Amino acid sequence: MADGKHSGSLSAAYAAKRPEEVAAIYDGWAETYDADMSAAGYRHPTICLALLARHLPRGAEPLLDAGAGTGLIGEWLAITGYPKVEALDISQGMLDKAGAKGVYTALHRLAMGNALPFADGVYAGIVSAGVFTSGHVGIEGLDELIRICRPGGIIVLTVKNTLWQSGFAERIAGLEAQGRVKRVEETAPYASMPGESDTVPSRGLVLRVS
């Protein structure tokens, strides 16, 4: 990570072993998160927004921003024509910042990777940017997103290469073989933060739920 205020927080989040550690790190980071990520050239929100808009009709609702953080994507979804978006995040500090932006219809403080308290097929689309990465959420978080996304709905997520190469790619292929999802788009690997040194690339993935 390049020198800067954000480097310590992000490194600590990547190294976290338990959900409560991740939550505490992001609680403490919430105040400067937007400025820090802007300085790092954070690309995930922009790429996810572009992928979602390409595959989910304008006005589709409701959407879930899974791992919403301070609401970077939520602001843009509201501007680009998705009027009903809910936020989910493990950090109350991050959700407080997201809620203050006034773009979410509901805020859910929950950890991904376990069962989520939502009905089957409730969401028209789900976006999860920067969540499937080191120290955050692994492949275990994907099945619940599929369950709560309605048939024909779209899930947009980013996956860090370390996860992709350690079982995520095989899991996606297996889900396709089972007919549970269709991979409708996959980006080339890219650096999520150009301001970060020795970055591990990620990719954007679009899944249509069957």
Biotite code that builds the C-alpha atoms (Angstrom):
import biotite.structure as struc

atoms = struc.array([
    struc.Atom([0.000, 0.000, 0.000], chain_id="A", res_id=1, res_name="MET", atom_name="CA", element="C"),
    struc.Atom([1.263, 3.436, -0.807], chain_id="A", res_id=2, res_name="ALA", atom_name="CA", element="C"),
    struc.Atom([1.998, 5.706, 2.107], chain_id="A", res_id=3, res_name="ASP", atom_name="CA", element="C"),
    struc.Atom([-1.074, 7.504, 3.417], chain_id="A", res_id=4, res_name="GLY", atom_name="CA", element="C"),
    struc.Atom([-3.686, 7.581, 6.160], chain_id="A", res_id=5, res_name="LYS", atom_name="CA", element="C"),
    struc.Atom([-5.598, 4.711, 4.614], chain_id="A", res_id=6, res_name="HIS", atom_name="CA", element="C"),
    struc.Atom([-2.723, 2.235, 4.415], chain_id="A", res_id=7, res_name="SER", atom_name="CA", element="C"),
    struc.Atom([-2.770, 1.064, 8.033], chain_id="A", res_id=8, res_name="GLY", atom_name="CA", element="C"),
    struc.Atom([-6.528, 0.619, 8.194], chain_id="A", res_id=9, res_name="SER", atom_name="CA", element="C"),
    struc.Atom([-6.733, -1.370, 4.992], chain_id="A", res_id=10, res_name="LEU", atom_name="CA", element="C"),
    struc.Atom([-3.773, -3.568, 5.860], chain_id="A", res_id=11, res_name="SER", atom_name="CA", element="C"),
    struc.Atom([-5.339, -4.289, 9.245], chain_id="A", res_id=12, res_name="ALA", atom_name="CA", element="C"),
    struc.Atom([-8.679, -5.144, 7.613], chain_id="A", res_id=13, res_name="ALA", atom_name="CA", element="C"),
    struc.Atom([-6.990, -7.544, 5.195], chain_id="A", res_id=14, res_name="TYR", atom_name="CA", element="C"),
    struc.Atom([-5.209, -9.229, 8.101], chain_id="A", res_id=15, res_name="ALA", atom_name="CA", element="C"),
    struc.Atom([-8.285, -9.512, 10.350], chain_id="A", res_id=16, res_name="ALA", atom_name="CA", element="C"),
    struc.Atom([-9.262, -13.011, 11.442], chain_id="A", res_id=17, res_name="LYS", atom_name="CA", element="C"),
    struc.Atom([-12.699, -12.455, 12.987], chain_id="A", res_id=18, res_name="ARG", atom_name="CA", element="C"),
    struc.Atom([-15.775, -10.444, 11.901], chain_id="A", res_id=19, res_name="PRO", atom_name="CA", element="C"),
    struc.Atom([-15.698, -8.359, 15.066], chain_id="A", res_id=20, res_name="GLU", atom_name="CA", element="C"),
    struc.Atom([-12.140, -7.292, 14.239], chain_id="A", res_id=21, res_name="GLU", atom_name="CA", element="C"),
    struc.Atom([-13.216, -6.195, 10.765], chain_id="A", res_id=22, res_name="VAL", atom_name="CA", element="C"),
    struc.Atom([-16.154, -4.251, 12.217], chain_id="A", res_id=23, res_name="ALA", atom_name="CA", element="C"),
    struc.Atom([-13.944, -2.450, 14.736], chain_id="A", res_id=24, res_name="ALA", atom_name="CA", element="C"),
    struc.Atom([-11.406, -1.470, 12.083], chain_id="A", res_id=25, res_name="ILE", atom_name="CA", element="C"),
    struc.Atom([-14.070, 0.002, 9.814], chain_id="A", res_id=26, res_name="TYR", atom_name="CA", element="C"),
    struc.Atom([-15.821, 1.726, 12.715], chain_id="A", res_id=27, res_name="ASP", atom_name="CA", element="C"),
    struc.Atom([-12.588, 3.565, 13.412], chain_id="A", res_id=28, res_name="GLY", atom_name="CA", element="C"),
    struc.Atom([-11.989, 4.331, 9.750], chain_id="A", res_id=29, res_name="TRP", atom_name="CA", element="C"),
    struc.Atom([-15.456, 5.625, 8.850], chain_id="A", res_id=30, res_name="ALA", atom_name="CA", element="C"),
    struc.Atom([-14.704, 9.311, 9.354], chain_id="A", res_id=31, res_name="GLU", atom_name="CA", element="C"),
    struc.Atom([-11.955, 9.494, 6.720], chain_id="A", res_id=32, res_name="THR", atom_name="CA", element="C"),
    struc.Atom([-12.854, 6.498, 4.534], chain_id="A", res_id=33, res_name="TYR", atom_name="CA", element="C"),
    struc.Atom([-14.305, 8.410, 1.568], chain_id="A", res_id=34, res_name="ASP", atom_name="CA", element="C"),
    struc.Atom([-11.352, 10.789, 1.319], chain_id="A", res_id=35, res_name="ALA", atom_name="CA", element="C"),
    struc.Atom([-8.813, 8.015, 1.830], chain_id="A", res_id=36, res_name="ASP", atom_name="CA", element="C"),
    struc.Atom([-10.270, 5.781, -0.854], chain_id="A", res_id=37, res_name="MET", atom_name="CA", element="C"),
    struc.Atom([-10.562, 8.670, -3.274], chain_id="A", res_id=38, res_name="SER", atom_name="CA", element="C"),
    struc.Atom([-6.863, 9.381, -2.748], chain_id="A", res_id=39, res_name="ALA", atom_name="CA", element="C"),
    struc.Atom([-6.097, 5.714, -3.499], chain_id="A", res_id=40, res_name="ALA", atom_name="CA", element="C"),
    struc.Atom([-8.042, 5.883, -6.771], chain_id="A", res_id=41, res_name="GLY", atom_name="CA", element="C"),
    struc.Atom([-10.559, 3.260, -5.621], chain_id="A", res_id=42, res_name="TYR", atom_name="CA", element="C"),
    struc.Atom([-12.138, 1.706, -8.749], chain_id="A", res_id=43, res_name="ARG", atom_name="CA", element="C"),
    struc.Atom([-14.525, -0.986, -7.517], chain_id="A", res_id=44, res_name="HIS", atom_name="CA", element="C"),
    struc.Atom([-17.592, 1.255, -7.100], chain_id="A", res_id=45, res_name="PRO", atom_name="CA", element="C"),
    struc.Atom([-17.289, 2.731, -10.600], chain_id="A", res_id=46, res_name="THR", atom_name="CA", element="C"),
    struc.Atom([-16.782, -0.641, -12.245], chain_id="A", res_id=47, res_name="ILE", atom_name="CA", element="C"),
    struc.Atom([-19.652, -2.249, -10.338], chain_id="A", res_id=48, res_name="CYS", atom_name="CA", element="C"),
    struc.Atom([-21.979, 0.606, -11.217], chain_id="A", res_id=49, res_name="LEU", atom_name="CA", element="C"),
    struc.Atom([-21.130, 0.264, -14.907], chain_id="A", res_id=50, res_name="ALA", atom_name="CA", element="C"),
    struc.Atom([-21.690, -3.496, -14.846], chain_id="A", res_id=51, res_name="LEU", atom_name="CA", element="C"),
    struc.Atom([-24.972, -3.210, -12.982], chain_id="A", res_id=52, res_name="LEU", atom_name="CA", element="C"),
    struc.Atom([-26.318, -0.524, -15.318], chain_id="A", res_id=53, res_name="ALA", atom_name="CA", element="C"),
    struc.Atom([-25.413, -2.637, -18.337], chain_id="A", res_id=54, res_name="ARG", atom_name="CA", element="C"),
    struc.Atom([-27.345, -5.681, -17.135], chain_id="A", res_id=55, res_name="HIS", atom_name="CA", element="C"),
    struc.Atom([-30.159, -4.436, -14.866], chain_id="A", res_id=56, res_name="LEU", atom_name="CA", element="C"),
    struc.Atom([-32.869, -2.124, -16.215], chain_id="A", res_id=57, res_name="PRO", atom_name="CA", element="C"),
    struc.Atom([-33.075, 1.381, -14.826], chain_id="A", res_id=58, res_name="ARG", atom_name="CA", element="C"),
    struc.Atom([-35.686, 1.559, -12.089], chain_id="A", res_id=59, res_name="GLY", atom_name="CA", element="C"),
    struc.Atom([-35.390, -2.102, -11.023], chain_id="A", res_id=60, res_name="ALA", atom_name="CA", element="C"),
    struc.Atom([-36.079, -2.489, -7.303], chain_id="A", res_id=61, res_name="GLU", atom_name="CA", element="C"),
    struc.Atom([-35.254, -3.224, -4.634], chain_id="A", res_id=62, res_name="PRO", atom_name="CA", element="C"),
    struc.Atom([-31.471, -3.500, -4.749], chain_id="A", res_id=63, res_name="LEU", atom_name="CA", element="C"),
    struc.Atom([-29.071, -4.521, -1.994], chain_id="A", res_id=64, res_name="LEU", atom_name="CA", element="C"),
    struc.Atom([-25.668, -2.906, -1.558], chain_id="A", res_id=65, res_name="ASP", atom_name="CA", element="C"),
    struc.Atom([-23.959, -5.799, 0.242], chain_id="A", res_id=66, res_name="ALA", atom_name="CA", element="C"),
    struc.Atom([-20.917, -4.406, 2.011], chain_id="A", res_id=67, res_name="GLY", atom_name="CA", element="C"),
    struc.Atom([-22.054, -0.831, 1.482], chain_id="A", res_id=68, res_name="ALA", atom_name="CA", element="C"),
    struc.Atom([-19.437, 0.862, 3.618], chain_id="A", res_id=69, res_name="GLY", atom_name="CA", element="C"),
    struc.Atom([-20.053, 4.595, 3.645], chain_id="A", res_id=70, res_name="THR", atom_name="CA", element="C"),
    struc.Atom([-22.430, 4.396, 0.695], chain_id="A", res_id=71, res_name="GLY", atom_name="CA", element="C"),
    struc.Atom([-20.184, 5.250, -2.234], chain_id="A", res_id=72, res_name="LEU", atom_name="CA", element="C"),
    struc.Atom([-22.201, 3.141, -4.679], chain_id="A", res_id=73, res_name="ILE", atom_name="CA", element="C"),
    struc.Atom([-25.527, 4.039, -3.127], chain_id="A", res_id=74, res_name="GLY", atom_name="CA", element="C"),
    struc.Atom([-25.085, 7.682, -4.019], chain_id="A", res_id=75, res_name="GLU", atom_name="CA", element="C"),
    struc.Atom([-24.418, 6.839, -7.657], chain_id="A", res_id=76, res_name="TRP", atom_name="CA", element="C"),
    struc.Atom([-27.257, 4.323, -7.878], chain_id="A", res_id=77, res_name="LEU", atom_name="CA", element="C"),
    struc.Atom([-29.678, 7.004, -6.778], chain_id="A", res_id=78, res_name="ALA", atom_name="CA", element="C"),
    struc.Atom([-28.346, 9.436, -9.383], chain_id="A", res_id=79, res_name="ILE", atom_name="CA", element="C"),
    struc.Atom([-28.455, 6.895, -12.209], chain_id="A", res_id=80, res_name="THR", atom_name="CA", element="C"),
    struc.Atom([-32.031, 5.779, -11.665], chain_id="A", res_id=81, res_name="GLY", atom_name="CA", element="C"),
    struc.Atom([-32.265, 3.013, -9.076], chain_id="A", res_id=82, res_name="TYR", atom_name="CA", element="C"),
    struc.Atom([-34.642, 4.490, -6.501], chain_id="A", res_id=83, res_name="PRO", atom_name="CA", element="C"),
    struc.Atom([-34.870, 1.791, -3.836], chain_id="A", res_id=84, res_name="LYS", atom_name="CA", element="C"),
    struc.Atom([-31.554, 0.536, -2.481], chain_id="A", res_id=85, res_name="VAL", atom_name="CA", element="C"),
    struc.Atom([-30.870, -1.044, 0.906], chain_id="A", res_id=86, res_name="GLU", atom_name="CA", element="C"),
    struc.Atom([-27.461, -1.099, 2.589], chain_id="A", res_id=87, res_name="ALA", atom_name="CA", element="C"),
    struc.Atom([-25.839, -3.978, 4.440], chain_id="A", res_id=88, res_name="LEU", atom_name="CA", element="C"),
    struc.Atom([-22.544, -3.693, 6.284], chain_id="A", res_id=89, res_name="ASP", atom_name="CA", element="C"),
    struc.Atom([-20.767, -5.215, 9.258], chain_id="A", res_id=90, res_name="ILE", atom_name="CA", element="C"),
    struc.Atom([-19.716, -1.803, 10.619], chain_id="A", res_id=91, res_name="SER", atom_name="CA", element="C"),
    struc.Atom([-22.179, 0.487, 12.389], chain_id="A", res_id=92, res_name="GLN", atom_name="CA", element="C"),
    struc.Atom([-19.782, 3.397, 11.912], chain_id="A", res_id=93, res_name="GLY", atom_name="CA", element="C"),
    struc.Atom([-19.817, 2.883, 8.164], chain_id="A", res_id=94, res_name="MET", atom_name="CA", element="C"),
    struc.Atom([-23.600, 2.487, 8.104], chain_id="A", res_id=95, res_name="LEU", atom_name="CA", element="C"),
    struc.Atom([-23.998, 5.738, 10.029], chain_id="A", res_id=96, res_name="ASP", atom_name="CA", element="C"),
    struc.Atom([-22.066, 7.526, 7.292], chain_id="A", res_id=97, res_name="LYS", atom_name="CA", element="C"),
    struc.Atom([-24.065, 5.739, 4.591], chain_id="A", res_id=98, res_name="ALA", atom_name="CA", element="C"),
    struc.Atom([-27.352, 6.618, 6.261], chain_id="A", res_id=99, res_name="GLY", atom_name="CA", element="C"),
    struc.Atom([-26.409, 10.270, 6.497], chain_id="A", res_id=100, res_name="ALA", atom_name="CA", element="C"),
    struc.Atom([-26.252, 10.442, 2.704], chain_id="A", res_id=101, res_name="LYS", atom_name="CA", element="C"),
    struc.Atom([-29.997, 9.870, 2.523], chain_id="A", res_id=102, res_name="GLY", atom_name="CA", element="C"),
    struc.Atom([-29.933, 7.462, -0.403], chain_id="A", res_id=103, res_name="VAL", atom_name="CA", element="C"),
    struc.Atom([-30.803, 4.148, 1.265], chain_id="A", res_id=104, res_name="TYR", atom_name="CA", element="C"),
    struc.Atom([-34.298, 2.947, 2.102], chain_id="A", res_id=105, res_name="THR", atom_name="CA", element="C"),
    struc.Atom([-33.009, 0.601, 4.848], chain_id="A", res_id=106, res_name="ALA", atom_name="CA", element="C"),
    struc.Atom([-29.783, -0.063, 6.732], chain_id="A", res_id=107, res_name="LEU", atom_name="CA", element="C"),
    struc.Atom([-28.845, -3.565, 7.912], chain_id="A", res_id=108, res_name="HIS", atom_name="CA", element="C"),
    struc.Atom([-25.939, -4.173, 10.278], chain_id="A", res_id=109, res_name="ARG", atom_name="CA", element="C"),
    struc.Atom([-25.076, -7.760, 9.389], chain_id="A", res_id=110, res_name="LEU", atom_name="CA", element="C"),
    struc.Atom([-22.061, -9.939, 8.654], chain_id="A", res_id=111, res_name="ALA", atom_name="CA", element="C"),
    struc.Atom([-21.943, -11.705, 5.315], chain_id="A", res_id=112, res_name="MET", atom_name="CA", element="C"),
    struc.Atom([-20.942, -15.349, 5.283], chain_id="A", res_id=113, res_name="GLY", atom_name="CA", element="C"),
    struc.Atom([-23.759, -16.473, 7.576], chain_id="A", res_id=114, res_name="ASN", atom_name="CA", element="C"),
    struc.Atom([-27.497, -16.827, 6.980], chain_id="A", res_id=115, res_name="ALA", atom_name="CA", element="C"),
    struc.Atom([-29.108, -13.479, 6.178], chain_id="A", res_id=116, res_name="LEU", atom_name="CA", element="C"),
    struc.Atom([-32.572, -12.554, 7.541], chain_id="A", res_id=117, res_name="PRO", atom_name="CA", element="C"),
    struc.Atom([-34.147, -11.880, 4.141], chain_id="A", res_id=118, res_name="PHE", atom_name="CA", element="C"),
    struc.Atom([-36.741, -13.823, 2.196], chain_id="A", res_id=119, res_name="ALA", atom_name="CA", element="C"),
    struc.Atom([-35.837, -15.860, -0.847], chain_id="A", res_id=120, res_name="ASP", atom_name="CA", element="C"),
    struc.Atom([-35.750, -13.848, -4.058], chain_id="A", res_id=121, res_name="GLY", atom_name="CA", element="C"),
    struc.Atom([-36.491, -10.495, -2.476], chain_id="A", res_id=122, res_name="VAL", atom_name="CA", element="C"),
    struc.Atom([-33.939, -8.389, -4.410], chain_id="A", res_id=123, res_name="TYR", atom_name="CA", element="C"),
    struc.Atom([-33.937, -7.509, -8.106], chain_id="A", res_id=124, res_name="ALA", atom_name="CA", element="C"),
    struc.Atom([-30.214, -6.890, -7.967], chain_id="A", res_id=125, res_name="GLY", atom_name="CA", element="C"),
    struc.Atom([-27.304, -7.092, -5.567], chain_id="A", res_id=126, res_name="ILE", atom_name="CA", element="C"),
    struc.Atom([-23.979, -5.302, -5.770], chain_id="A", res_id=127, res_name="VAL", atom_name="CA", element="C"),
    struc.Atom([-21.005, -6.244, -3.592], chain_id="A", res_id=128, res_name="SER", atom_name="CA", element="C"),
    struc.Atom([-17.883, -4.179, -4.229], chain_id="A", res_id=129, res_name="ALA", atom_name="CA", element="C"),
    struc.Atom([-14.596, -4.876, -2.488], chain_id="A", res_id=130, res_name="GLY", atom_name="CA", element="C"),
    struc.Atom([-16.129, -7.470, -0.157], chain_id="A", res_id=131, res_name="VAL", atom_name="CA", element="C"),
    struc.Atom([-14.874, -10.776, -1.550], chain_id="A", res_id=132, res_name="PHE", atom_name="CA", element="C"),
    struc.Atom([-11.260, -10.083, -0.621], chain_id="A", res_id=133, res_name="THR", atom_name="CA", element="C"),
    struc.Atom([-8.566, -10.863, 1.937], chain_id="A", res_id=134, res_name="SER", atom_name="CA", element="C"),
    struc.Atom([-9.783, -10.815, 5.538], chain_id="A", res_id=135, res_name="GLY", atom_name="CA", element="C"),
    struc.Atom([-13.369, -10.010, 4.597], chain_id="A", res_id=136, res_name="HIS", atom_name="CA", element="C"),
    struc.Atom([-15.757, -12.496, 2.948], chain_id="A", res_id=137, res_name="VAL", atom_name="CA", element="C"),
    struc.Atom([-14.874, -15.699, 1.117], chain_id="A", res_id=138, res_name="GLY", atom_name="CA", element="C"),
    struc.Atom([-16.812, -18.049, -1.097], chain_id="A", res_id=139, res_name="ILE", atom_name="CA", element="C"),
    struc.Atom([-19.081, -18.866, 1.858], chain_id="A", res_id=140, res_name="GLU", atom_name="CA", element="C"),
    struc.Atom([-20.832, -15.531, 1.369], chain_id="A", res_id=141, res_name="GLY", atom_name="CA", element="C"),
    struc.Atom([-22.028, -16.218, -2.163], chain_id="A", res_id=142, res_name="LEU", atom_name="CA", element="C"),
    struc.Atom([-24.839, -18.740, -1.647], chain_id="A", res_id=143, res_name="ASP", atom_name="CA", element="C"),
    struc.Atom([-26.900, -16.381, 0.487], chain_id="A", res_id=144, res_name="GLU", atom_name="CA", element="C"),
    struc.Atom([-26.639, -13.622, -2.109], chain_id="A", res_id=145, res_name="LEU", atom_name="CA", element="C"),
    struc.Atom([-27.919, -16.054, -4.723], chain_id="A", res_id=146, res_name="ILE", atom_name="CA", element="C"),
    struc.Atom([-30.771, -17.142, -2.448], chain_id="A", res_id=147, res_name="ARG", atom_name="CA", element="C"),
    struc.Atom([-32.047, -13.625, -1.781], chain_id="A", res_id=148, res_name="ILE", atom_name="CA", element="C"),
    struc.Atom([-31.754, -12.486, -5.413], chain_id="A", res_id=149, res_name="CYS", atom_name="CA", element="C"),
    struc.Atom([-34.861, -13.198, -7.462], chain_id="A", res_id=150, res_name="ARG", atom_name="CA", element="C"),
    struc.Atom([-34.791, -15.441, -10.541], chain_id="A", res_id=151, res_name="PRO", atom_name="CA", element="C"),
    struc.Atom([-33.613, -13.347, -13.465], chain_id="A", res_id=152, res_name="GLY", atom_name="CA", element="C"),
    struc.Atom([-31.964, -10.886, -11.091], chain_id="A", res_id=153, res_name="GLY", atom_name="CA", element="C"),
    struc.Atom([-28.378, -9.711, -11.290], chain_id="A", res_id=154, res_name="ILE", atom_name="CA", element="C"),
    struc.Atom([-25.525, -10.023, -8.795], chain_id="A", res_id=155, res_name="ILE", atom_name="CA", element="C"),
    struc.Atom([-22.475, -7.830, -9.411], chain_id="A", res_id=156, res_name="VAL", atom_name="CA", element="C"),
    struc.Atom([-19.411, -8.518, -7.304], chain_id="A", res_id=157, res_name="LEU", atom_name="CA", element="C"),
    struc.Atom([-15.676, -8.041, -7.284], chain_id="A", res_id=158, res_name="THR", atom_name="CA", element="C"),
    struc.Atom([-13.340, -10.904, -6.399], chain_id="A", res_id=159, res_name="VAL", atom_name="CA", element="C"),
    struc.Atom([-9.696, -10.546, -5.460], chain_id="A", res_id=160, res_name="LYS", atom_name="CA", element="C"),
    struc.Atom([-7.396, -12.886, -7.377], chain_id="A", res_id=161, res_name="ASN", atom_name="CA", element="C"),
    struc.Atom([-6.194, -14.599, -4.207], chain_id="A", res_id=162, res_name="THR", atom_name="CA", element="C"),
    struc.Atom([-9.779, -15.785, -3.615], chain_id="A", res_id=163, res_name="LEU", atom_name="CA", element="C"),
    struc.Atom([-10.467, -16.448, -7.281], chain_id="A", res_id=164, res_name="TRP", atom_name="CA", element="C"),
    struc.Atom([-7.504, -18.792, -7.499], chain_id="A", res_id=165, res_name="GLN", atom_name="CA", element="C"),
    struc.Atom([-8.241, -20.603, -4.223], chain_id="A", res_id=166, res_name="SER", atom_name="CA", element="C"),
    struc.Atom([-11.666, -22.023, -4.991], chain_id="A", res_id=167, res_name="GLY", atom_name="CA", element="C"),
    struc.Atom([-13.874, -19.159, -6.108], chain_id="A", res_id=168, res_name="PHE", atom_name="CA", element="C"),
    struc.Atom([-13.474, -19.841, -9.829], chain_id="A", res_id=169, res_name="ALA", atom_name="CA", element="C"),
    struc.Atom([-14.310, -23.507, -9.336], chain_id="A", res_id=170, res_name="GLU", atom_name="CA", element="C"),
    struc.Atom([-17.362, -22.615, -7.244], chain_id="A", res_id=171, res_name="ARG", atom_name="CA", element="C"),
    struc.Atom([-18.698, -20.294, -9.929], chain_id="A", res_id=172, res_name="ILE", atom_name="CA", element="C"),
    struc.Atom([-18.193, -22.989, -12.554], chain_id="A", res_id=173, res_name="ALA", atom_name="CA", element="C"),
    struc.Atom([-20.017, -25.461, -10.333], chain_id="A", res_id=174, res_name="GLY", atom_name="CA", element="C"),
    struc.Atom([-22.961, -23.117, -9.822], chain_id="A", res_id=175, res_name="LEU", atom_name="CA", element="C"),
    struc.Atom([-23.188, -22.643, -13.579], chain_id="A", res_id=176, res_name="GLU", atom_name="CA", element="C"),
    struc.Atom([-23.100, -26.402, -14.147], chain_id="A", res_id=177, res_name="ALA", atom_name="CA", element="C"),
    struc.Atom([-25.941, -26.790, -11.634], chain_id="A", res_id=178, res_name="GLN", atom_name="CA", element="C"),
    struc.Atom([-27.968, -24.173, -13.508], chain_id="A", res_id=179, res_name="GLY", atom_name="CA", element="C"),
    struc.Atom([-28.208, -21.891, -10.481], chain_id="A", res_id=180, res_name="ARG", atom_name="CA", element="C"),
    struc.Atom([-26.508, -18.908, -12.125], chain_id="A", res_id=181, res_name="VAL", atom_name="CA", element="C"),
    struc.Atom([-25.263, -17.775, -15.500], chain_id="A", res_id=182, res_name="LYS", atom_name="CA", element="C"),
    struc.Atom([-22.033, -15.805, -15.793], chain_id="A", res_id=183, res_name="ARG", atom_name="CA", element="C"),
    struc.Atom([-23.058, -12.982, -18.117], chain_id="A", res_id=184, res_name="VAL", atom_name="CA", element="C"),
    struc.Atom([-19.890, -10.905, -17.834], chain_id="A", res_id=185, res_name="GLU", atom_name="CA", element="C"),
    struc.Atom([-16.425, -11.134, -16.322], chain_id="A", res_id=186, res_name="GLU", atom_name="CA", element="C"),
    struc.Atom([-13.890, -8.331, -16.562], chain_id="A", res_id=187, res_name="THR", atom_name="CA", element="C"),
    struc.Atom([-10.193, -8.715, -17.084], chain_id="A", res_id=188, res_name="ALA", atom_name="CA", element="C"),
    struc.Atom([-8.223, -8.489, -13.814], chain_id="A", res_id=189, res_name="PRO", atom_name="CA", element="C"),
    struc.Atom([-7.525, -4.907, -12.761], chain_id="A", res_id=190, res_name="TYR", atom_name="CA", element="C"),
    struc.Atom([-5.933, -2.995, -9.895], chain_id="A", res_id=191, res_name="ALA", atom_name="CA", element="C"),
    struc.Atom([-8.675, -1.847, -7.551], chain_id="A", res_id=192, res_name="SER", atom_name="CA", element="C"),
    struc.Atom([-6.509, 0.973, -6.197], chain_id="A", res_id=193, res_name="MET", atom_name="CA", element="C"),
    struc.Atom([-3.871, 2.414, -8.517], chain_id="A", res_id=194, res_name="PRO", atom_name="CA", element="C"),
    struc.Atom([-2.447, 4.264, -5.505], chain_id="A", res_id=195, res_name="GLY", atom_name="CA", element="C"),
    struc.Atom([-1.643, 0.986, -3.776], chain_id="A", res_id=196, res_name="GLU", atom_name="CA", element="C"),
    struc.Atom([1.782, -0.580, -4.235], chain_id="A", res_id=197, res_name="SER", atom_name="CA", element="C"),
    struc.Atom([2.180, -4.308, -4.938], chain_id="A", res_id=198, res_name="ASP", atom_name="CA", element="C"),
    struc.Atom([-1.563, -4.653, -5.456], chain_id="A", res_id=199, res_name="THR", atom_name="CA", element="C"),
    struc.Atom([-3.209, -8.016, -6.084], chain_id="A", res_id=200, res_name="VAL", atom_name="CA", element="C"),
    struc.Atom([-5.633, -7.634, -9.004], chain_id="A", res_id=201, res_name="PRO", atom_name="CA", element="C"),
    struc.Atom([-9.377, -8.204, -8.753], chain_id="A", res_id=202, res_name="SER", atom_name="CA", element="C"),
    struc.Atom([-12.045, -8.882, -11.353], chain_id="A", res_id=203, res_name="ARG", atom_name="CA", element="C"),
    struc.Atom([-15.650, -7.822, -11.737], chain_id="A", res_id=204, res_name="GLY", atom_name="CA", element="C"),
    struc.Atom([-18.242, -10.528, -12.166], chain_id="A", res_id=205, res_name="LEU", atom_name="CA", element="C"),
    struc.Atom([-21.899, -10.390, -13.242], chain_id="A", res_id=206, res_name="VAL", atom_name="CA", element="C"),
    struc.Atom([-24.130, -13.355, -12.420], chain_id="A", res_id=207, res_name="LEU", atom_name="CA", element="C"),
    struc.Atom([-27.749, -13.792, -13.492], chain_id="A", res_id=208, res_name="ARG", atom_name="CA", element="C"),
    struc.Atom([-29.712, -15.920, -11.051], chain_id="A", res_id=209, res_name="VAL", atom_name="CA", element="C"),
    struc.Atom([-31.726, -18.760, -12.562], chain_id="A", res_id=210, res_name="SER", atom_name="CA", element="C"),
])
